[in-house]
Amino acid sequence: MAALVIWMLAFTISICTAMFAVAVDQQYLHMGITALVTLTIAIVGVQSHRRLAADGANRSGLAANTARYVGLVWIWAGAAMLVIYSFILTWRESFVFVVGLLIVGALCVGLARMFQRDGDAAREDATMLGISRTLNGLQVAGMLIAMVGLIADGKFGSNDALSRPDWAANNIFFFGAFAVAALGIHAMISERKHVEQARL
């Protein structure tokens, strides 16, 4: 319960701070806040994953950890966009992305709960783990492509970003994608090590 309260407080403060940066048209301050929040979630997720692995957690428990923190990234991104584009900026397409981010985040948290039940019961559903591994690989590839696309299209970090209503969303997309990719890549490396150790 204490951890939930801490996360909720951190989310509230970070979203309010991101709102302030947008309200005063500080693109790079908003970038910094978005990067700090999303990458902090990724770092905490990776550290948690490593602790679980060191304690001998099974693949279900590790998959639950990755899905949980990926879900947190997307939920924060969706909530931040919802508040920013409801009260400060106007961007017609924002609602579609907000709904999409929140749905994906909720699905990840739901998947994490399912894997956690298996992990707590010392079960490993090979089919579900295989599907999760495939989805993770596709997600990592998609995030890397999205990041390259944002840079190539001049939608991230450009000097004239403030002239477009989606500039705040693009910051959130970029760093959210970076954090999700980092979590996914770490999970892939961990999975490979787990399989190699099992063969020994």
N, C-alpha and C positions, 0 to 999 in steps of 0.2 A: 504493500500500500504506500509506504514511504517513497519507494522508487517512482511510483505512478505520479504522486504529488510533485516530486522533483521534476519529472519530465514535463508535466503540464505547466508548471511554473516557468520552466526554461522555454517551452514553446511560446507561452504568452508573452514573456519579456522579449524574446527574439523577434516575434512577429510585430510587436509594437515598435521595436527599434527599426526594423525594416520599413515599416510604415512611415516613420519619421524621416528616414533617408529619402524615401520617394516624395514625401510632402515638400521637402526642401530642394528637390531636384539634384540630389547628390548621387550621381550614378556610381561612382567608385566606392563611396561609403556603403551603398546598397550591395555592391558586389562583395565587399569585404564581409559584411554581415551575413549575406547568403552563403558565402564560402565557409565562413567560420561555423555556422550552424550545421550545414549539410556534411562538411568534412568531419566535424566533431562527432556526429552520429556515426559516420563510417568508421572513425578511429575507435570509438567505444565498441562498435559492433565487432571489429576485427580483434580487439583485445579480449572481448567476451568469448569469441570463437576460440581463441588460442587457449584461454583458461579452461574452457570445456574440453578441448582436445587433450590438454595436459592431464585433466582429471579422468580421462578415459571415456568421455561421452561417445555414444554410438552415432552412426550417420544420421539418424532421425533427429537426435538432439542438436547436432551441428546444423542440419538443414533448417530446423526451427529457428535457430539463432539468426541465420542469414536472412530468412524470410521476414523475421520480426523487424530487423533494423532496416532492411530495404523498404518495408512498409512504413516505418517511421519517417524515412526520407520523403516518400511520396505524400504522406499525410501532411507533413509540415509544408511541403511545396504547395499542395492544394489549398491548405488553410491560409497561407501567406498570400497567394494569388487572390483568393476569395475576398479577403479583407482589403487588399490594395485596390482591386478593381471594383469593389463595392463602394468605397468611400473616397478614393483619391483620384485614380486614373480611370479613363473610359476606353475600353477595348471590346468591341462587339463579340469577338471570338473567345473572350476569356471564360465565359460560362462553360463552354464545351470542354476546355482544358481543365478547369477546376473540377468538374464532375468526373472527368476521366482520371485525373490524378487521385482523387479521393476514393474512387471505386477500386483502382489498382492497389492503393494503399490498404484498403479494407480487405481485399482479397489476399494480399500478402500476410496480413495479420491473422486472417482466418486460416491460411495455410500453415502458418507458424504454430497455431494452437493445435492443429491436427497432427503435425509432426511431433510437437511436444508431448502429446498424449502417447504416441508410439515410443518416443524416447524414454518417457517415464516408466513405461511398461516393458522396456528393453526389447522392443520390437523394431524390425526394419522391413518396411514394405518395399520390396525391390522395384515393383512397377511404379509406385508413386515417387520413389527416389530417382528413378530413371527419367520420369517426366519432368521432375523438378530440375534435374541436371540439364536436360535439354532446354527447358524454358530459361534457365539461368544463362546458358550459353547464348541463346538468341537475344536475351535482354542485354547482355554485355555488348554484343555486336551492335545492337540497335543504339545503345547509349553512345558508343564510340562514333558511330556514323552521325548521330544527332549533334555531337559536339563539333565534329569537323564541319558539318553543314552550317551550323550557326556562325562559325568563324569564317568560312568561305563566303557566306552570303552577307557578311558584314553586319550581322545582327547581334554580335556580342563584342563589347569592348570598343566599338567604333566611336569616333569623336562626335558624330551626329546622331547618336543613339537616342538622345532625349527628344529628338524631333518626331520619333515614332512612339505610338501609345503602348507598344508591346515591349518596350525596353526592359522594364522590371521583370516581366515574365521571362524574357530571354536570359536574364541573369539567373533566375530561379531554375530554368530548364537546364542551363549549362552546368551549374554546380550540382544540381540534383542528379544529372546524368553522370557527372564525374564520381559522385559519392556512390551511386548505385553500381557503376562499373567497378569501382575499387572493391566494394563488398563482394560482387560477383566473381571477380578475378581471384580474390583471396580464397573464396569458397572452392573454386575450381582447383587451385593449387593444393588446398587442404584435402580435397577429395582424392586427388592423385596420390598424395602421401599416405592417406588412409588405406587406399587400395594396395599400394606397394608394401606397406607394413603387414597387411593381412596375408600377403603372398609369402612372407618370410617365415 
